[in-house]
Amino acid sequence: MARVPIDPADGREIENLIVRYAELVDDGDFAGVGELLAHTTHRGSGAPHLRS
């Protein structure tokens, strides 16, 4: 898969999101995780992942 260049400002926002997510999980604030991700769009490769 080809890599898409990311604007440095967008990259910083992604880093901040990941850090904030980790802080909320570490604190056990899962309601906060829900609020953090409430207006996000999640995408994957499209291939199903099956657990065995």
N, CA, C and O atoms as a printed pandas DataFrame, in Angstrom:
     atom_number atom_name residue_name chain_id  residue_number  x_coord  y_coord  z_coord
0              1         N          MET        A               1    0.841   -1.161    0.000
1              2        CA          MET        A               1    0.000    0.000    0.000
2              3         C          MET        A               1    0.894    1.233    0.000
3              4         O          MET        A               1    1.879    1.301    0.735
4              5         N          ALA        A               2    0.540    2.200   -0.829
5              6        CA          ALA        A               2    1.323    3.430   -0.924
6              7         C          ALA        A               2    1.113    4.291    0.312
7              8         O          ALA        A               2    0.008    4.368    0.850
8              9         N          ARG        A               3    2.171    4.930    0.750
9             10        CA          ARG        A               3    2.084    5.833    1.906
10            11         C          ARG        A               3    1.637    7.200    1.432
11            12         O          ARG        A               3    2.135    7.721    0.434
12            13         N          VAL        A               4    0.703    7.768    2.150
13            14        CA          VAL        A               4    0.203    9.104    1.836
14            15         C          VAL        A               4    0.933   10.091    2.733
15            16         O          VAL        A               4    0.975    9.905    3.949
16            17         N          PRO        A               5    1.511   11.143    2.149
17            18        CA          PRO        A               5    2.202   12.119    2.990
18            19         C          PRO        A               5    1.217   12.808    3.941
19            20         O          PRO        A               5    0.078   13.092    3.570
20            21         N          ILE        A               6    1.667   13.068    5.159
21            22        CA          ILE        A               6    0.837   13.707    6.174
22            23         C          ILE        A               6    1.410   15.094    6.458
23            24         O          ILE        A               6    2.615   15.263    6.646
24            25         N          ASP        A               7    0.527   16.066    6.484
25            26        CA          ASP        A               7    0.918   17.419    6.854
26            27         C          ASP        A               7    1.448   17.376    8.286
27            28         O          ASP        A               7    0.825   16.745    9.141
28            29         N          PRO        A               8    2.578   18.025    8.576
29            30        CA          PRO        A               8    3.138   17.989    9.933
30            31         C          PRO        A               8    2.144   18.402   11.017
31            32         O          PRO        A               8    2.157   17.836   12.110
32            33         N          ALA        A               9    1.291   19.370   10.735
33            34        CA          ALA        A               9    0.297   19.794   11.727
34            35         C          ALA        A               9   -0.702   18.676   12.002
35            36         O          ALA        A               9   -1.111   18.468   13.144
36            37         N          ASP        A              10   -1.091   17.957   10.948
37            38        CA          ASP        A              10   -2.002   16.823   11.134
38            39         C          ASP        A              10   -1.322   15.712   11.926
39            40         O          ASP        A              10   -1.936   15.073   12.780
40            41         N          GLY        A              11   -0.051   15.495   11.629
41            42        CA          GLY        A              11    0.702   14.475   12.359
42            43         C          GLY        A              11    0.760   14.787   13.845
43            44         O          GLY        A              11    0.636   13.886   14.675
44            45         N          ARG        A              12    0.946   16.048   14.183
45            46        CA          ARG        A              12    0.987   16.470   15.593
46            47         C          ARG        A              12   -0.373   16.240   16.253
47            48         O          ARG        A              12   -0.434   15.788   17.397
48            49         N          GLU        A              13   -1.458   16.543   15.549
49            50        CA          GLU        A              13   -2.793   16.309   16.100
50            51         C          GLU        A              13   -3.031   14.822   16.352
51            52         O          GLU        A              13   -3.638   14.448   17.356
52            53         N          ILE        A              14   -2.555   13.980   15.445
53            54        CA          ILE        A              14   -2.689   12.532   15.629
54            55         C          ILE        A              14   -1.887   12.081   16.847
55            56         O          ILE        A              14   -2.373   11.287   17.653
56            57         N          GLU        A              15   -0.671   12.582   16.983
57            58        CA          GLU        A              15    0.152   12.248   18.155
58            59         C          GLU        A              15   -0.555   12.666   19.445
59            60         O          GLU        A              15   -0.589   11.903   20.410
60            61         N          ASN        A              16   -1.116   13.875   19.461
61            62        CA          ASN        A              16   -1.825   14.356   20.647
62            63         C          ASN        A              16   -3.031   13.486   20.973
63            64         O          ASN        A              16   -3.308   13.214   22.141
64            65         N          LEU        A              17   -3.746   13.050   19.943
65            66        CA          LEU        A              17   -4.895   12.170   20.142
66            67         C          LEU        A              17   -4.471   10.844   20.769
67            68         O          LEU        A              17   -5.120   10.351   21.691
68            69         N          ILE        A              18   -3.388   10.275   20.269
69            70        CA          ILE        A              18   -2.903    8.997   20.798
70            71         C          ILE        A              18   -2.470    9.150   22.255
71            72         O          ILE        A              18   -2.766    8.293   23.088
72            73         N          VAL        A              19   -1.771   10.238   22.560
73            74        CA          VAL        A              19   -1.329   10.482   23.938
74            75         C          VAL        A              19   -2.528   10.654   24.859
75            76         O          VAL        A              19   -2.568   10.075   25.945
76            77         N          ARG        A              20   -3.500   11.442   24.433
77            78        CA          ARG        A              20   -4.686   11.673   25.269
78            79         C          ARG        A              20   -5.450   10.368   25.491
79            80         O          ARG        A              20   -5.916   10.105   26.600
80            81         N          TYR        A              21   -5.583    9.551   24.446
81            82        CA          TYR        A              21   -6.238    8.247   24.555
82            83         C          TYR        A              21   -5.531    7.395   25.613
83            84         O          TYR        A              21   -6.182    6.810   26.479
84            85         N          ALA        A              22   -4.209    7.329   25.543
85            86        CA          ALA        A              22   -3.439    6.529   26.499
86            87         C          ALA        A              22   -3.624    7.048   27.924
87            88         O          ALA        A              22   -3.757    6.259   28.860
88            89         N          GLU        A              23   -3.632    8.368   28.092
89            90        CA          GLU        A              23   -3.837    8.940   29.428
90            91         C          GLU        A              23   -5.203    8.547   29.987
91            92         O          GLU        A              23   -5.312    8.164   31.152
92            93         N          LEU        A              24   -6.236    8.640   29.164
93            94        CA          LEU        A              24   -7.582    8.295   29.616
94            95         C          LEU        A              24   -7.688    6.813   29.982
95            96         O          LEU        A              24   -8.295    6.459   30.993
96            97         N          VAL        A              25   -7.097    5.955   29.158
97            98        CA          VAL        A              25   -7.130    4.514   29.450
98            99         C          VAL        A              25   -6.362    4.218   30.729
99           100         O          VAL        A              25   -6.828    3.447   31.568
100          101         N          ASP        A              26   -5.190    4.822   30.888
101          102        CA          ASP        A              26   -4.394    4.620   32.103
102          103         C          ASP        A              26   -5.164    5.047   33.351
103          104         O          ASP        A              26   -5.034    4.433   34.410
104          105         N          ASP        A              27   -5.963    6.100   33.219
105          106        CA          ASP        A              27   -6.750    6.592   34.350
106          107         C          ASP        A              27   -8.058    5.817   34.530
107          108         O          ASP        A              27   -8.788    6.052   35.493
108          109         N          GLY        A              28   -8.356    4.903   33.617
109          110        CA          GLY        A              28   -9.607    4.153   33.692
110          111         C          GLY        A              28  -10.815    5.000   33.338
111          112         O          GLY        A              28  -11.937    4.665   33.718
112          113         N          ASP        A              29  -10.604    6.086   32.618
113          114        CA          ASP        A              29  -11.686    7.006   32.251
114          115         C          ASP        A              29  -12.245    6.623   30.879
115          116         O          ASP        A              29  -11.967    7.279   29.875
116          117         N          PHE        A              30  -13.035    5.554   30.858
117          118        CA          PHE        A              30  -13.543    5.052   29.593
118          119         C          PHE        A              30  -14.683    5.908   29.053
119          120         O          PHE        A              30  -14.942    5.911   27.849
120          121         N          ALA        A              31  -15.361    6.631   29.933
121          122        CA          ALA        A              31  -16.342    7.614   29.457
122          123         C          ALA        A              31  -15.607    8.724   28.705
123          124         O          ALA        A              31  -16.086    9.221   27.687
124          125         N          GLY        A              32  -14.438    9.104   29.221
125          126        CA          GLY        A              32  -13.616   10.102   28.539
126          127         C          GLY        A              32  -13.133    9.611   27.188
127          128         O          GLY        A              32  -13.062   10.386   26.235
128          129         N          VAL        A              33  -12.796    8.318   27.094
129          130        CA          VAL        A              33  -12.405    7.734   25.802
130          131         C          VAL        A              33  -13.570    7.843   24.827
131          132         O          VAL        A              33  -13.390    8.194   23.660
132          133         N          GLY        A              34  -14.767    7.538   25.321
133          134        CA          GLY        A              34  -15.949    7.646   24.470
134          135         C          GLY        A              34  -16.154    9.064   23.963
135          136         O          GLY        A              34  -16.472    9.273   22.793
136          137         N          GLU        A              35  -15.969   10.035   24.849
137          138        CA          GLU        A              35  -16.100   11.438   24.447
138          139         C          GLU        A              35  -15.014   11.824   23.447
139          140         O          GLU        A              35  -15.278   12.538   22.479
140          141         N          LEU        A              36  -13.794   11.349   23.686
141          142        CA          LEU        A              36  -12.671   11.668   22.801
142          143         C          LEU        A              36  -12.923   11.151   21.385
143          144         O          LEU        A              36  -12.587   11.812   20.403
144          145         N          LEU        A              37  -13.516    9.969   21.293
145          146        CA          LEU        A              37  -13.697    9.327   19.986
146          147         C          LEU        A              37  -15.113    9.460   19.433
147          148         O          LEU        A              37  -15.426    8.874   18.397
148          149         N          ALA        A              38  -15.965   10.216   20.105
149          150        CA          ALA        A              38  -17.381   10.289   19.726
150          151         C          ALA        A              38  -17.608   10.783   18.302
151          152         O          ALA        A              38  -18.556   10.350   17.647
152          153         N          HIS        A              39  -16.778   11.658   17.822
153          154        CA          HIS        A              39  -17.009   12.245   16.499
154          155         C          HIS        A              39  -15.922   11.859   15.512
155          156         O          HIS        A              39  -15.602   12.619   14.598
156          157         N          THR        A              40  -15.361   10.679   15.702
157          158        CA          THR        A              40  -14.293   10.222   14.812
158          159         C          THR        A              40  -14.830    9.219   13.802
159          160         O          THR        A              40  -15.906    8.648   13.979
160          161         N          THR        A              41  -14.073    9.023   12.764
161          162        CA          THR        A              41  -14.368    7.997   11.766
162          163         C          THR        A              41  -13.237    6.988   11.823
163          164         O          THR        A              41  -12.063    7.353   11.767
164          165         N          HIS        A              42  -13.591    5.734   11.933
165          166        CA          HIS        A              42  -12.600    4.668   12.026
166          167         C          HIS        A              42  -12.601    3.878   10.718
167          168         O          HIS        A              42  -13.648    3.456   10.228
168          169         N          ARG        A              43  -11.415    3.691   10.175
169          170        CA          ARG        A              43  -11.295    2.910    8.944
170          171         C          ARG        A              43  -10.193    1.888    9.115
171          172         O          ARG        A              43   -9.221    2.103    9.838
172          173         N          GLY        A              44  -10.369    0.774    8.434
173          174        CA          GLY        A              44   -9.361   -0.278    8.445
174          175         C          GLY        A              44   -9.036   -0.659    7.015
175          176         O          GLY        A              44   -9.360    0.062    6.072
176          177         N          SER        A              45   -8.400   -1.787    6.875
177          178        CA          SER        A              45   -8.010   -2.253    5.554
178          179         C          SER        A              45   -9.189   -2.790    4.757
179          180         O          SER        A              45   -9.097   -2.955    3.540
180          181         N          GLY        A              46  -10.296   -3.064    5.439
181          182        CA          GLY        A              46  -11.451   -3.649    4.778
182          183         C          GLY        A              46  -11.462   -5.158    4.850
183          184         O          GLY        A              46  -12.498   -5.785    4.627
184          185         N          ALA        A              47  -10.326   -5.746    5.156
185          186        CA          ALA        A              47  -10.257   -7.202    5.278
186          187         C          ALA        A              47  -10.754   -7.617    6.649
187          188         O          ALA        A              47  -10.312   -7.051    7.648
188          189         N          PRO        A              48  -11.651   -8.576    6.734
189          190        CA          PRO        A              48  -12.140   -8.993    8.048
190          191         C          PRO        A              48  -11.030   -9.670    8.856
191          192         O          PRO        A              48  -10.160  -10.344    8.304
192          193         N          HIS        A              49  -11.081   -9.478   10.144
193          194        CA          HIS        A              49  -10.120  -10.118   11.035
194          195         C          HIS        A              49  -10.884  -11.133   11.877
195          196         O          HIS        A              49  -11.738  -10.758   12.680
196          197         N          LEU        A              50  -10.592  -12.377   11.703
197          198        CA          LEU        A              50  -11.290  -13.434   12.417
198          199         C          LEU        A              50  -10.390  -14.026   13.465
199          200         O          LEU        A              50   -9.240  -14.373   13.192
200          201         N          ARG        A              51  -10.909  -14.141   14.656
201          202        CA          ARG        A              51  -10.133  -14.784   15.733
202          203         C          ARG        A              51  -10.387  -16.279   15.689
203          204         O          ARG        A              51  -11.490  -16.737   15.391
204          205         N          SER        A              52   -9.342  -17.022   15.991
205          206        CA          SER        A              52   -9.520  -18.479   16.000
206          207         C          SER        A              52   -9.633  -18.997   17.409
207          208         O          SER        A              52   -9.787  -20.201   17.614
